[in-house]
Amino acid sequence: MKTIEGTVCLLARLSLGLSYIGLAALEVIGIEPIDGYQFFHLQPSIAAELFNDLGMILLAVVASWLILGIRTRITALLGLALMLATAWSNQYLQTSSAWAVYASSAVLMTVPLLLCGGGHYALVRRGWHGLV
């Protein structure tokens, strides 16, 4: 049972982390991955674009930690919050049903990581043990 749980957590970590890295890369270079067209914002400010790019770079760092299995529960929640904040602030959730499907699948992939942690194959197992 332990290897099945560890394998499920490993697959969830890898799929969620790789999808976050792909999303961050496509968002930083400016290509919209869903619906095949670029979203046009009315008069985007430089500060908003800068904050969006910094958030995506942070999402890529969180995704790499998630793939490695470092503090899996916290990084899964942080990655989900960053992805949902980006989708909400850029109004992707309101305009595209594909983004809603991606957001709900990210939530569903985060649930086993919250319940089981990084699993048997995580780089840092029992990450909070000894800190608290």
C-alpha positions in Angstrom: 0.0 0.0 0.0 2.9 2.3 0.7 4.3 2.0 -2.8 0.9 2.7 -4.4 0.5 5.8 -2.3 4.1 6.9 -3.1 3.6 6.3 -6.8 0.3 8.2 -6.9 1.9 11.1 -5.0 4.9 11.0 -7.4 2.7 11.1 -10.5 0.6 13.9 -9.0 3.7 15.9 -8.2 5.2 15.4 -11.6 2.1 16.2 -13.6 1.2 19.2 -11.6 4.8 20.5 -11.5 5.3 20.1 -15.3 2.0 21.7 -16.0 2.9 24.7 -13.9 6.3 25.0 -15.6 4.6 24.9 -19.0 2.0 27.5 -18.0 4.7 29.8 -16.6 6.9 29.5 -19.7 3.9 30.2 -22.0 2.8 33.1 -19.9 6.2 34.8 -19.6 6.9 34.6 -23.4 3.4 35.9 -24.1 1.8 33.0 -25.9 -1.7 32.1 -24.8 -1.8 28.3 -24.7 -5.6 27.9 -24.7 -8.1 28.9 -27.3 -5.4 29.7 -29.8 -5.4 33.5 -29.6 -3.8 36.2 -27.6 -5.8 38.0 -25.0 -5.7 41.7 -25.5 -5.8 43.8 -22.4 -7.0 47.4 -22.5 -4.0 49.6 -21.8 -1.9 47.1 -19.8 0.3 48.9 -17.3 4.0 48.1 -17.0 3.6 47.3 -13.3 0.9 44.8 -14.0 3.0 43.0 -16.6 6.0 43.0 -14.3 4.0 41.5 -11.4 2.5 38.9 -13.7 6.0 37.9 -15.0 7.4 37.8 -11.4 4.5 35.6 -10.4 5.1 33.3 -13.2 8.8 33.0 -12.4 7.8 32.3 -8.8 5.4 29.6 -10.1 8.2 28.0 -12.1 10.4 27.9 -8.9 7.5 26.5 -6.9 6.9 23.9 -9.6 10.5 22.8 -9.6 10.3 22.3 -5.8 7.1 20.4 -6.3 8.7 18.1 -8.8 11.6 17.5 -6.5 9.3 16.9 -3.5 10.5 19.7 -1.3 7.9 20.8 1.3 5.2 19.3 -1.0 2.1 20.4 0.9 3.1 24.0 1.1 4.4 24.2 -2.4 1.3 22.6 -3.8 -0.9 25.2 -2.1 1.4 28.0 -3.1 1.4 26.9 -6.7 -2.3 26.5 -6.8 -2.7 30.0 -5.3 -0.3 31.5 -7.8 -2.0 29.8 -10.8 -5.5 30.8 -9.7 -4.4 34.4 -8.9 -2.9 34.7 -12.4 -5.9 33.2 -14.1 -8.3 35.5 -12.1 -6.3 38.7 -12.5 -5.9 38.2 -16.2 -9.6 37.4 -16.5 -8.9 34.0 -18.0 -11.4 32.2 -15.9 -14.2 34.5 -17.0 -13.5 34.4 -20.7 -12.4 30.8 -21.3 -14.0 27.5 -20.3 -10.7 25.7 -21.0 -9.0 27.7 -18.2 -11.8 26.7 -15.8 -11.2 23.1 -16.7 -7.5 23.5 -16.1 -8.0 25.3 -12.8 -10.4 22.6 -11.6 -8.0 19.8 -12.6 -5.1 21.6 -10.8 -7.3 21.7 -7.7 -8.1 17.9 -8.0 -4.4 17.1 -8.5 -3.5 19.2 -5.4 -5.9 17.2 -3.1 -3.8 13.9 -3.0 -0.6 16.0 -2.3 -2.3 17.7 0.6 -3.5 14.4 2.0 -0.4 12.3 1.5 2.4 14.8 1.2 5.2 14.1 -1.1 4.9 10.4 -0.8 7.6 7.8 -0.6 9.7 9.2 -3.4 10.0 12.8 -2.3 13.4 14.4 -1.9 12.7 15.8 1.5 10.5 13.4 3.4 8.7 14.5 6.6 9.7 18.1 5.8 8.3 19.7 8.9 9.4 17.0 11.3 12.0 18.5 13.6 11.2 22.1 12.6 8.0 22.4 14.7 
